[in-house]
Amino acid sequence: MDRVRTPTLVYHGDEDRRVPLEQSEQLYVALRERGVPTQLVRYPREKHGLEEYHHRVDEIERTVAWLERYGLGPADGGSAA
């Protein structure tokens, strides 16, 4: 973890039986403590993969915003604010 510098966006379904929530929380805390830009987003009623329409839209919008901020830059080719 000491070498991780990549901004990280973590999604977690509250009813995920494959990956315990504690693992996502531990990753989030470890990155934040090291000054790595990170965000943890929890989705109620979701398992290991999003099924609810509004959650899927939220995930896409957050991912695009994250990539514009930390990765690819704005989709329209302009400068990031």
N, C-alpha and C positions, 0 to 999 in steps of 0.2 A: 504494500500500500504506500510505502514511503516514496516510491518512484512515480506513482500515478499523478498525472497532471491534466488529463483529458476531462473537460467538462462532461458531467454525467447526469443523464435524466433517467430516473428509475420509476417504473410503473409497477404497481402491485394490486392484485385483486384481493379484497378482504377475505374471500372464501377460497383462496388458492390452497389446495391440499398438497401440491407438488413442492412448493417453496414456502417455508414458513416466513411469515411477515418479519420476524426477528432478523432474518438474514438481510432483507432489504433495508431494514432500519440500521443494522450494524454497518452496512456498506455506506449508507447515507452519512451517518455520524463520523465514520472514519475519514471520509472524503472532506466533509465540512471542517473537521479538526485540522486538516492539512491545508486548508485554504483553497481546495479545488471547488470550482463552481459546480453545484449539484442541487438537484431537486428530487424529492420523493413525492409521487402522486399515488394516492390510494383510491381505489374504486370500490364502493360498496356493492355487495351482491355478486361480484365478479369472481370467477375462478382463475385458472391459468390460461388467460386469453380473454379478451373482452368480447362480450356478446351484445350488450345493450347499445342501441343505436347512438344515444347521446354520449355514452362513454367512448365509443369508437370515434365519433366526431371530435370530441375533446382531445383524445390521444393524437389524432392527426394534426389538429391545430397546434397543440403544444409541441409536437415534433417539428413541424415547419418553423415555428417561432424559434425553437432551440437551435435548429440548423442555421437559420438566418443570423442568429446572434453569435453562435460559437463555431459554425462550420462553413457553410457555403456562401453566406452573405444573402442579401435580399433576392427573392425570386425574380423581381423585375429588373435586376441589374443595377439598381441604385445603391446608394450607400446606406449602411445600417444606422439607425438613430441611436 
